[in-house]
């Protein structure tokens, strides 16, 4: 329940652990998610985000390579996600070569846009920071100015009897948020 009237899509958005392993994500829907990310705001319009996208049904090797760079705690439940994505940042600005201190913020904004587009299409996205950055850097041949920063599991929330019950229980728990007075600092 929200404290204020907001667009319903924000209440609908979830970060599930339980993905329906029988459902794939249509190519058109997946392309639309990344198109939404493309339109996110960024410092100097640098758009410093890059995504490596592994679709289990299309390129199992790439999907597996992304899965391999997740921390152990994320591997059991992501094993059932039909799409895994590695979020990369460009750590320097292209226009002047200086450090881009906003790159992680901008990746987050792009991933949020992607997530809201997914929600509008009936998909779910679970964003995670639990990756092995150095392993990802080596596995994907990233440049010195690129840093693997996050991952996303994308698919349809649903039933999955093969998944450990502790993940199912997490999904069934209440969605709690801090009250506004704890996140707004007024002076």
Backbone as ProteinMPNN parsed JSONL, in Angstrom:
{"seq_chain_A": "XXXXXXXXXXXXXXXXXXXXXXXXXXXXXXXXXXXXXXXXXXXXXXXXXXXXXXXXXXXXXXXXXXXXXXXXXXXXXXXXXXXXXXXXXXXXXXXXXXXXXXXXXXXXXXXXXXXXXXXXXXXXXXXXXXXXXXXXXXXXXXXXXXXXXXXXXXXXXXXXXXXXXXXXXXXXXXXXXXXXXXXXXXX", "coords_chain_A": {"N_chain_A": [[0.84, -1.171, 0.0], [0.578, 2.184, -0.853], [1.539, 5.386, 0.454], [0.838, 7.683, -0.789], [-0.898, 8.817, -3.732], [0.112, 7.268, -6.586], [1.343, 6.35, -9.848], [-0.069, 3.307, -10.983], [1.74, 1.38, -12.017], [4.089, 1.536, -10.545], [3.446, 0.347, -8.158], [2.979, -2.182, -9.057], [5.42, -3.174, -9.864], [7.88, -5.606, -9.256], [10.54, -7.482, -7.717], [11.208, -10.401, -8.265], [12.226, -13.642, -7.011], [11.39, -15.959, -7.983], [11.049, -17.221, -11.02], [9.145, -18.196, -13.855], [10.134, -21.02, -15.363], [9.246, -22.064, -17.735], [8.455, -20.155, -19.496], [9.438, -18.033, -22.084], [11.024, -14.945, -23.079], [9.786, -12.748, -25.41], [11.48, -11.641, -28.363], [10.826, -9.079, -29.372], [9.726, -7.838, -27.098], [11.956, -7.858, -25.416], [13.75, -6.253, -26.878], [12.349, -3.844, -26.685], [12.635, -3.272, -23.954], [15.329, -2.562, -23.746], [15.347, -0.436, -25.455], [13.841, 1.36, -23.964], [15.65, 1.731, -21.847], [17.626, 3.032, -23.243], [16.63, 5.577, -23.473], [16.941, 6.795, -21.06], [17.881, 9.35, -18.707], [21.129, 10.947, -18.502], [24.316, 12.005, -17.247], [25.729, 14.673, -18.969], [24.595, 13.566, -21.191], [25.913, 11.219, -21.746], [25.367, 8.518, -21.695], [26.486, 6.12, -20.354], [26.105, 3.408, -19.997], [26.268, -0.063, -20.701], [25.084, -3.141, -21.895], [25.326, -6.607, -21.554], [23.676, -9.203, -22.943], [22.161, -12.195, -22.264], [20.232, -14.671, -23.546], [18.628, -17.443, -22.589], [17.305, -19.392, -24.205], [18.151, -18.707, -26.762], [20.949, -18.258, -26.887], [22.593, -20.114, -25.167], [25.227, -20.366, -24.227], [26.234, -17.76, -23.848], [24.368, -16.838, -21.968], [25.03, -18.609, -19.895], [27.671, -17.808, -19.4], [27.255, -15.3, -18.265], [25.786, -16.071, -16.028], [27.774, -17.481, -14.707], [29.402, -15.47, -13.622], [28.024, -14.409, -11.539], [27.557, -13.913, -8.006], [27.751, -16.617, -5.643], [25.419, -16.771, -4.026], [23.389, -15.794, -5.644], [23.112, -17.573, -7.709], [21.441, -19.968, -7.423], [18.656, -19.196, -7.714], [18.656, -17.583, -10.008], [19.19, -19.387, -11.952], [16.897, -20.169, -13.183], [15.924, -18.05, -14.587], [14.932, -16.758, -17.698], [16.349, -14.805, -19.066], [19.437, -13.276, -18.661], [21.364, -10.5, -17.705], [24.202, -8.475, -17.914], [25.25, -5.567, -16.406], [27.163, -2.898, -17.449], [29.486, -0.25, -16.896], [30.814, 2.657, -18.459], [33.624, 4.112, -17.425], [34.848, 6.511, -17.923], [34.327, 9.713, -19.459], [33.429, 9.977, -22.86], [33.706, 12.321, -24.32], [35.722, 13.896, -23.149], [37.535, 12.325, -21.777], [37.731, 12.32, -19.032], [37.158, 11.133, -15.621], [33.976, 9.617, -15.088], [31.939, 10.288, -12.742], [29.262, 9.928, -12.434], [28.488, 7.62, -13.654], [27.635, 5.135, -12.475], [25.254, 5.921, -11.289], [23.858, 6.649, -13.6], [23.704, 4.2, -14.977], [22.021, 2.917, -13.185], [19.703, 4.478, -13.504], [19.078, 3.925, -16.195], [18.61, 1.184, -15.986], [16.41, 1.242, -14.308], [14.504, 2.472, -15.981], [14.344, 0.459, -17.913], [13.317, -1.565, -16.277], [10.78, -0.557, -15.588], [9.536, -0.511, -18.076], [9.533, -3.23, -18.558], [7.785, -4.057, -16.522], [5.416, -2.866, -17.404], [4.914, -4.496, -19.536], [4.266, -6.882, -18.423], [6.37, -8.363, -17.512], [9.041, -9.262, -15.234], [11.796, -7.892, -13.426], [14.741, -8.531, -11.754], [17.052, -6.789, -10.19], [20.512, -6.85, -9.406], [23.431, -6.513, -7.413], [25.197, -8.389, -6.893], [27.691, -9.629, -8.202], [30.746, -10.911, -9.642], [33.044, -8.763, -10.255], [35.764, -8.661, -11.294], [36.071, -11.172, -12.417], [34.064, -11.034, -14.348], [35.1, -8.996, -15.932], [37.335, -10.213, -17.078], [36.129, -12.449, -18.33], [34.511, -11.318, -20.291], [36.133, -9.695, -21.734], [36.437, -6.925, -21.162], [37.22, -3.439, -21.557], [39.811, -1.239, -20.228], [38.471, 1.008, -19.369], [35.964, 0.148, -18.796], [33.599, -1.237, -16.526], [32.225, -3.989, -14.96], [29.216, -3.922, -13.301], [26.631, -4.544, -12.344], [23.846, -6.883, -12.38], [21.002, -8.281, -14.074], [18.095, -10.182, -13.792], [15.668, -11.372, -15.921], [12.317, -12.073, -16.661], [9.248, -13.96, -16.496], [7.33, -13.756, -13.651], [6.386, -16.476, -11.616], [5.208, -19.834, -10.975], [7.431, -22.309, -9.69], [8.408, -25.273, -9.087], [10.841, -26.497, -8.804], [12.546, -24.842, -7.506], [14.235, -23.885, -4.52], [12.431, -23.713, -1.485], [12.875, -21.526, 0.212], [13.281, -19.294, -1.393], [10.826, -18.977, -2.599], [9.295, -18.329, -0.369], [10.44, -15.839, 0.281], [9.502, -14.319, -1.865], [6.785, -14.337, -1.352], [6.531, -12.827, 0.888], [5.719, -9.69, 2.546], [5.793, -6.597, 0.702], [7.763, -4.175, 1.709], [8.359, -0.777, 2.513], [10.353, 1.989, 3.545], [8.955, 4.612, 5.526], [8.002, 7.865, 4.189], [9.0, 9.973, 5.787], [11.401, 9.01, 6.681], [13.08, 8.971, 4.51], [13.184, 11.441, 3.371], [14.949, 14.322, 3.845], [14.546, 17.14, 5.555], [15.211, 20.52, 6.137]], "CA_chain_A": [[0.0, 0.0, 0.0], [1.353, 3.421, -0.905], [1.057, 6.482, 1.299], [0.351, 8.728, -1.686], [-1.396, 8.332, -5.015], [1.151, 7.196, -7.61], [0.946, 5.522, -10.985], [-0.171, 1.889, -10.589], [2.882, 0.573, -12.445], [5.097, 1.511, -9.487], [2.999, -0.65, -7.178], [3.021, -3.494, -9.709], [6.808, -3.617, -10.047], [8.405, -6.534, -8.246], [11.865, -8.082, -7.977], [11.015, -11.765, -7.782], [13.225, -14.708, -7.063], [10.758, -17.104, -8.639], [10.702, -17.025, -12.422], [8.542, -19.358, -14.494], [11.148, -21.5, -16.314], [8.62, -22.526, -18.981], [8.112, -19.009, -20.344], [10.537, -17.261, -22.651], [10.732, -13.538, -23.329], [9.776, -12.481, -26.849], [12.541, -10.743, -28.832], [10.285, -7.721, -29.458], [9.634, -7.298, -25.74], [13.313, -7.638, -24.922], [14.262, -5.065, -27.566], [11.669, -2.67, -26.128], [13.214, -2.971, -22.65], [16.593, -1.863, -23.938], [14.997, 0.858, -26.043], [13.462, 2.218, -22.83], [16.895, 2.073, -21.163], [18.35, 3.972, -24.11], [16.067, 6.913, -23.327], [17.155, 7.303, -19.703], [18.734, 10.529, -18.562], [22.497, 10.683, -18.071], [25.183, 13.168, -17.145], [26.25, 15.08, -20.271], [24.004, 12.652, -22.175], [26.982, 10.284, -22.101], [24.816, 7.17, -21.802], [27.652, 5.273, -20.077], [25.734, 2.032, -19.708], [26.33, -1.094, -21.733], [24.476, -4.366, -21.386], [25.573, -7.888, -22.211], [22.381, -9.862, -22.793], [22.144, -13.629, -22.528], [18.899, -15.274, -23.602], [18.887, -18.871, -22.417], [16.785, -20.167, -25.33], [18.815, -18.331, -28.014], [22.404, -18.373, -26.791], [22.831, -20.678, -23.845], [26.611, -20.163, -23.804], [26.341, -16.393, -23.329], [23.575, -16.834, -20.73], [25.823, -19.323, -18.896], [28.829, -16.982, -19.052], [26.77, -14.283, -17.324], [25.457, -16.795, -14.796], [29.028, -17.869, -14.057], [30.031, -14.351, -12.923], [27.194, -14.008, -10.406], [28.016, -14.474, -6.731], [27.116, -17.917, -5.37], [24.087, -16.606, -3.463], [22.406, -15.486, -6.695], [23.063, -18.615, -8.736], [20.336, -20.934, -7.368], [17.379, -18.706, -8.236], [18.805, -17.059, -11.369], [19.287, -20.521, -12.874], [15.603, -20.352, -13.843], [15.564, -16.841, -15.331], [15.194, -16.962, -19.119], [17.267, -13.795, -19.58], [20.38, -12.681, -17.712], [21.991, -9.318, -18.279], [25.29, -7.889, -17.143], [25.296, -4.117, -16.562], [28.532, -2.399, -17.539], [29.604, 1.203, -16.984], [31.989, 3.302, -19.031], [34.062, 4.895, -16.277], [35.325, 7.826, -18.351], [33.522, 10.381, -20.481], [33.986, 9.896, -24.214], [33.981, 13.648, -24.877], [36.924, 14.547, -22.615], [38.406, 11.338, -21.148], [37.77, 12.483, -17.575], [36.328, 10.157, -14.905], [32.537, 9.867, -15.038], [31.468, 9.936, -11.406], [27.828, 9.665, -12.5], [28.232, 6.426, -14.469], [26.824, 4.138, -11.764], [23.916, 6.514, -11.184], [23.222, 6.593, -14.912], [23.351, 2.796, -15.21], [20.835, 2.667, -12.367], [18.555, 5.12, -14.145], [18.736, 3.15, -17.394], [18.037, -0.088, -15.544], [15.072, 1.545, -13.79], [13.633, 2.65, -17.149], [14.171, -0.896, -18.441], [12.456, -2.297, -15.344], [9.398, -0.078, -15.683], [9.019, -1.0, -19.363], [9.252, -4.653, -18.347], [6.568, -4.161, -15.712], [4.288, -2.52, -18.276], [4.715, -5.614, -20.458], [3.965, -8.086, -17.657], [7.621, -9.036, -17.159], [9.669, -8.853, -13.985], [13.244, -7.727, -13.442], [15.389, -8.534, -10.439], [18.383, -6.194, -10.305], [21.402, -7.315, -8.333], [24.813, -6.046, -7.409], [25.975, -9.576, -6.552], [28.482, -10.197, -9.3], [32.198, -10.943, -9.453], [33.474, -7.823, -11.302], [37.03, -9.014, -11.944], [35.787, -12.351, -13.235], [33.299, -10.55, -15.503], [36.022, -8.224, -16.77], [38.137, -11.176, -17.838], [35.279, -13.32, -19.15], [33.901, -10.603, -21.411], [37.13, -8.877, -22.411], [36.114, -5.51, -21.012], [38.353, -2.52, -21.671], [40.239, -0.633, -18.968], [37.505, 2.029, -18.966], [34.67, -0.492, -18.55], [33.499, -1.967, -15.271], [30.999, -4.757, -14.724], [28.715, -3.327, -12.065], [25.389, -5.135, -11.843], [23.217, -7.882, -13.242], [19.55, -8.297, -14.044], [17.393, -11.392, -14.222], [14.426, -10.936, -16.557], [11.415, -13.149, -17.042], [7.89, -13.901, -15.974], [7.16, -14.285, -12.304], [5.459, -17.596, -11.676], [5.459, -21.025, -10.164], [8.622, -23.07, -10.031], [8.519, -26.292, -8.041], [12.232, -26.936, -8.697], [13.299, -23.849, -6.742], [14.24, -24.026, -3.058], [11.276, -23.054, -0.862], [13.225, -20.256, 0.86], [13.099, -18.215, -2.367], [9.378, -18.819, -2.751], [8.85, -17.609, 0.83], [10.859, -14.441, 0.134], [8.582, -13.668, -2.799], [5.439, -14.231, -0.761], [6.581, -11.874, 2.002], [5.177, -8.36, 2.232], [6.677, -5.585, 0.124], [7.821, -3.095, 2.685], [9.151, 0.401, 2.187], [10.484, 2.943, 4.632], [8.032, 5.743, 5.38], [8.597, 9.047, 3.579], [9.75, 10.823, 6.726], [12.743, 8.444, 6.864], [13.926, 9.127, 3.319], [13.249, 12.865, 3.003], [15.611, 15.144, 4.852], [14.095, 18.529, 5.444], [15.908, 21.41, 7.071]], "C_chain_A": [[0.893, 1.245, 0.0], [0.724, 4.473, 0.006], [0.454, 7.607, 0.483], [-0.088, 8.099, -2.992], [-0.266, 8.406, -6.044], [0.631, 6.348, -8.762], [0.939, 4.052, -10.574], [1.052, 1.05, -10.946], [3.963, 0.49, -11.368], [4.724, 0.518, -8.391], [3.096, -2.064, -7.754], [4.442, -4.057, -9.818], [7.258, -4.5, -8.893], [9.782, -7.014, -8.679], [11.822, -9.526, -7.492], [12.276, -12.614, -7.817], [12.679, -15.882, -7.874], [10.32, -16.714, -10.049], [10.133, -18.326, -12.975], [9.512, -19.855, -15.564], [10.564, -21.954, -17.651], [8.338, -21.392, -19.954], [9.36, -18.263, -20.795], [10.079, -15.809, -22.848], [10.841, -13.291, -24.828], [10.842, -11.459, -27.217], [12.044, -9.294, -28.896], [10.156, -7.074, -28.092], [11.02, -6.974, -25.195], [13.931, -6.397, -25.58], [13.635, -3.793, -26.998], [12.235, -2.293, -24.754], [14.498, -2.161, -22.809], [16.404, -0.538, -24.677], [14.591, 1.832, -24.942], [14.717, 2.649, -22.068], [17.671, 3.127, -21.947], [17.892, 5.404, -23.9], [16.205, 7.467, -21.914], [18.06, 8.534, -19.73], [20.141, 10.111, -18.143], [23.297, 11.978, -18.072], [25.845, 13.442, -18.494], [25.703, 14.23, -21.419], [25.029, 11.61, -22.645], [26.484, 8.86, -22.309], [25.91, 6.125, -21.559], [27.324, 3.82, -19.766], [25.9, 1.171, -20.951], [25.729, -2.336, -21.098], [24.938, -5.552, -22.223], [24.363, -8.74, -21.902], [22.486, -11.324, -23.2], [20.729, -14.171, -22.438], [19.098, -16.787, -23.626], [18.472, -19.685, -23.641], [17.529, -19.892, -26.635], [20.312, -18.58, -27.997], [22.747, -18.833, -25.388], [24.24, -20.446, -23.335], [26.797, -18.766, -23.217], [25.568, -16.266, -22.02], [24.399, -17.477, -19.614], [27.033, -18.5, -18.465], [28.436, -15.872, -18.081], [26.466, -14.948, -15.987], [26.724, -17.139, -14.007], [29.67, -16.728, -13.272], [29.155, -13.788, -11.8], [27.79, -14.578, -9.127], [27.191, -15.73, -6.445], [25.679, -17.771, -4.85], [23.005, -16.294, -4.478], [22.216, -16.625, -7.699], [21.869, -19.577, -8.62], [19.036, -20.43, -8.001], [17.492, -18.142, -9.649], [18.915, -18.179, -12.395], [18.003, -20.725, -13.669], [15.15, -19.124, -14.625], [15.875, -17.04, -16.81], [16.169, -15.97, -19.726], [18.14, -13.306, -18.427], [21.14, -11.576, -18.429], [23.094, -8.845, -17.342], [25.319, -6.398, -17.451], [26.728, -3.621, -16.443], [28.482, -0.87, -17.514], [30.887, 1.569, -17.715], [32.45, 4.294, -17.977], [34.621, 6.265, -16.641], [34.387, 8.389, -19.409], [34.214, 10.256, -21.835], [34.43, 11.268, -24.71], [35.241, 14.316, -24.33], [37.884, 13.592, -21.89], [38.509, 11.435, -19.638], [36.882, 11.435, -16.91], [34.861, 10.58, -14.873], [32.023, 9.375, -13.684], [29.986, 9.593, -11.387], [27.492, 8.348, -13.195], [27.367, 5.394, -13.751], [25.397, 4.635, -11.581], [23.171, 6.355, -12.503], [22.851, 5.171, -15.315], [22.091, 2.442, -14.418], [19.584, 3.266, -12.983], [18.11, 4.332, -15.375], [18.086, 1.828, -17.015], [16.648, 0.108, -14.95], [14.091, 1.749, -14.945], [13.31, 1.283, -17.76], [13.176, -1.675, -17.579], [11.004, -1.851, -15.45], [8.767, -0.496, -17.008], [8.68, -2.485, -19.243], [7.959, -4.833, -17.575], [5.336, -3.871, -16.555], [3.95, -3.656, -19.231], [4.431, -6.929, -19.737], [5.189, -8.904, -17.284], [8.111, -8.543, -15.807], [11.175, -8.799, -14.174], [13.725, -7.752, -12.002], [16.802, -8.019, -10.651], [19.237, -6.667, -9.138], [22.798, -6.744, -8.519], [25.755, -7.234, -7.204], [26.618, -10.246, -7.744], [29.951, -10.211, -8.878], [32.805, -10.06, -10.549], [34.758, -8.213, -12.032], [36.846, -10.218, -12.866], [35.028, -11.949, -14.5], [34.2, -9.799, -16.467], [36.827, -9.157, -17.668], [37.277, -11.986, -18.805], [34.75, -12.619, -20.396], [34.858, -9.646, -22.107], [36.832, -7.392, -22.336], [37.378, -4.668, -21.11], [38.711, -1.959, -20.298], [39.239, 0.412, -18.473], [36.104, 1.456, -18.74], [34.715, -1.278, -17.249], [32.159, -2.693, -15.208], [30.479, -4.338, -13.359], [27.492, -4.024, -11.483], [24.905, -6.217, -12.799], [21.711, -7.775, -13.088], [19.068, -9.671, -14.489], [16.037, -10.926, -14.737], [13.608, -12.146, -16.938], [10.027, -12.905, -16.498], [7.854, -14.513, -14.583], [6.151, -15.425, -12.381], [5.84, -18.722, -10.76], [6.713, -21.733, -10.653], [8.853, -24.066, -8.902], [9.951, -26.79, -7.856], [13.079, -26.001, -7.837], [13.156, -24.087, -5.249], [13.134, -23.164, -2.452], [11.626, -21.715, -0.218], [13.07, -19.079, -0.096], [11.62, -17.937, -2.593], [8.833, -18.018, -1.565], [9.248, -16.142, 0.777], [9.889, -13.686, -0.764], [7.196, -13.461, -2.207], [5.378, -13.24, 0.396], [6.042, -10.505, 1.582], [6.238, -7.471, 1.592], [6.656, -4.4, 1.068], [8.737, -1.989, 2.192], [9.239, 1.281, 3.417], [9.456, 4.055, 4.429], [8.764, 6.973, 4.825], [9.443, 9.857, 4.549], [11.155, 10.265, 7.018], [13.649, 8.649, 5.659], [14.017, 10.568, 2.845], [13.882, 13.629, 4.154], [15.2, 16.583, 4.606], [14.805, 19.357, 6.5], [15.125, 22.675, 7.253]], "O_chain_A": [[1.849, 1.332, 0.771], [-0.475, 4.44, 0.283], [-0.345, 8.394, 0.991], [0.306, 6.979, -3.317], [0.247, 9.487, -6.333], [-0.412, 5.704, -8.647], [1.854, 3.602, -9.884], [1.365, 0.094, -10.236], [4.675, -0.511, -11.283], [5.6, -0.082, -7.769], [3.275, -3.028, -7.01], [4.634, -5.272, -9.858], [7.046, -4.187, -7.721], [10.137, -6.957, -9.856], [12.346, -9.837, -6.422], [13.234, -12.341, -8.54], [13.443, -16.698, -8.388], [9.353, -15.977, -10.237], [10.577, -19.416, -12.614], [9.699, -19.18, -16.577], [11.311, -22.202, -18.598], [8.014, -21.64, -21.115], [10.22, -17.91, -19.988], [8.887, -15.507, -22.786], [11.866, -13.59, -25.442], [11.082, -10.514, -26.465], [12.772, -8.379, -28.512], [10.445, -5.887, -27.938], [11.222, -5.926, -24.581], [14.564, -5.586, -24.904], [14.316, -2.779, -26.847], [12.306, -1.109, -24.427], [14.72, -1.189, -22.086], [17.216, 0.376, -24.534], [14.961, 3.006, -24.986], [14.833, 3.813, -21.683], [18.297, 4.01, -21.361], [18.658, 6.342, -24.117], [15.634, 8.514, -21.608], [18.875, 8.724, -20.632], [20.331, 9.07, -17.515], [22.989, 12.918, -18.805], [26.449, 12.55, -19.088], [26.293, 14.188, -22.498], [25.007, 11.18, -23.799], [27.114, 8.08, -23.023], [26.227, 5.337, -22.45], [28.195, 3.077, -19.314], [25.701, 1.616, -22.081], [25.859, -2.549, -19.893], [24.937, -5.496, -23.453], [24.049, -8.978, -20.736], [22.852, -11.647, -24.33], [20.105, -14.133, -21.377], [19.667, -17.335, -24.57], [19.208, -20.574, -24.068], [17.544, -20.742, -27.525], [20.879, -19.059, -28.98], [23.142, -18.038, -24.535], [24.44, -20.339, -22.125], [27.455, -18.613, -22.188], [26.055, -15.655, -21.068], [24.459, -16.945, -18.506], [27.385, -18.495, -17.286], [29.201, -15.54, -17.176], [26.85, -14.437, -14.935], [26.728, -17.088, -12.777], [30.421, -16.992, -12.333], [29.518, -12.79, -11.178], [28.457, -15.612, -9.159], [26.076, -15.881, -6.944], [24.814, -18.572, -5.205], [21.823, -16.506, -4.206], [21.247, -16.624, -8.458], [21.326, -19.972, -9.652], [18.386, -21.166, -8.745], [16.532, -18.211, -10.415], [18.748, -17.937, -13.591], [18.015, -21.381, -14.711], [14.097, -19.155, -15.262], [16.984, -17.454, -17.147], [16.758, -16.238, -20.774], [17.639, -12.966, -17.355], [21.505, -11.701, -19.598], [22.923, -8.822, -16.123], [25.403, -6.002, -18.614], [27.415, -3.894, -15.459], [27.549, -0.267, -18.045], [31.905, 0.886, -17.605], [31.72, 5.236, -17.666], [34.845, 7.095, -15.76], [33.743, 7.649, -20.153], [35.431, 10.409, -21.94], [35.417, 11.374, -25.438], [35.782, 15.215, -24.974], [38.945, 14.022, -21.436], [39.292, 10.711, -19.023], [35.965, 10.906, -17.538], [34.546, 11.75, -14.658], [31.716, 8.196, -13.513], [29.502, 9.019, -10.411], [26.317, 7.999, -13.311], [26.455, 4.833, -14.357], [24.444, 3.866, -11.703], [22.0, 5.975, -12.524], [21.805, 4.952, -15.926], [21.206, 1.751, -14.923], [18.526, 2.638, -12.985], [16.918, 4.1, -15.576], [17.123, 1.4, -17.651], [15.795, -0.771, -15.075], [12.966, 1.252, -14.893], [12.159, 0.989, -18.082], [12.297, -2.361, -18.101], [10.096, -2.682, -15.407], [7.577, -0.805, -17.05], [7.663, -2.941, -19.765], [7.13, -5.669, -17.933], [4.322, -4.558, -16.43], [2.812, -3.762, -19.687], [4.364, -7.979, -20.374], [5.057, -10.024, -16.79], [7.644, -7.522, -15.301], [11.752, -9.548, -14.962], [13.173, -7.069, -11.139], [17.648, -8.712, -11.215], [18.743, -6.858, -8.027], [23.266, -6.529, -9.637], [26.972, -7.093, -7.329], [26.16, -11.28, -8.23], [30.335, -9.597, -7.882], [33.058, -10.541, -11.654], [34.831, -8.106, -13.256], [37.404, -10.265, -13.963], [35.308, -12.454, -15.587], [34.077, -9.949, -17.683], [36.977, -8.912, -18.865], [37.652, -12.186, -19.961], [34.563, -13.25, -21.436], [34.446, -8.873, -22.971], [36.959, -6.678, -23.331], [38.472, -5.131, -20.785], [37.993, -2.181, -19.323], [39.17, 0.672, -17.272], [35.159, 2.211, -18.517], [35.722, -1.899, -16.911], [31.1, -2.09, -15.38], [31.211, -4.391, -12.37], [27.334, -4.087, -10.264], [25.471, -6.434, -13.871], [21.21, -7.244, -12.097], [19.582, -10.242, -15.451], [15.339, -10.169, -14.062], [14.132, -13.124, -17.471], [9.679, -11.795, -16.094], [8.294, -15.643, -14.372], [5.175, -15.345, -13.126], [6.689, -18.577, -9.881], [7.018, -21.758, -11.846], [9.436, -23.72, -7.874], [10.249, -27.44, -6.854], [14.208, -26.338, -7.48], [12.081, -24.449, -4.771], [12.932, -22.022, -2.863], [10.759, -20.848, -0.108], [12.76, -17.971, 0.343], [11.216, -16.786, -2.758], [8.002, -17.129, -1.745], [8.469, -15.281, 1.187], [9.501, -12.556, -0.464], [6.515, -12.492, -2.545], [4.293, -12.857, 0.833], [5.928, -10.213, 0.391], [7.426, -7.577, 1.9], [5.645, -3.712, 1.201], [9.753, -2.238, 1.542], [8.319, 1.318, 4.234], [9.125, 4.399, 3.294], [9.98, 7.105, 4.97], [10.494, 10.374, 4.17], [12.003, 10.983, 7.548], [14.867, 8.514, 5.777], [14.85, 10.884, 1.996], [13.407, 13.582, 5.289], [15.488, 17.156, 3.555], [14.97, 18.914, 7.637], [15.543, 23.558, 8.002]]}, "name": "protein", "num_of_chains": 1, "seq": "XXXXXXXXXXXXXXXXXXXXXXXXXXXXXXXXXXXXXXXXXXXXXXXXXXXXXXXXXXXXXXXXXXXXXXXXXXXXXXXXXXXXXXXXXXXXXXXXXXXXXXXXXXXXXXXXXXXXXXXXXXXXXXXXXXXXXXXXXXXXXXXXXXXXXXXXXXXXXXXXXXXXXXXXXXXXXXXXXXXXXXXXXXX"}
